[in-house]
């Protein structure tokens, strides 16, 4: 039962670290354009193709 004295604050601390990391990604603009990213995958870019053999 004494282990709960250590595990409860440790789990709260880890949860706060995860929340802080999530808020940091929001502030850094990681989720600003998810639709544009999805459409960019589907576009055909000729520069992405390998060069034809000589």
Secondary structure by P-SEA (a helix, b strand, c coil): ccccccaaaaaaaaaaaaaaaaaaaaaacccccaaaaaaaaacccccccccccc
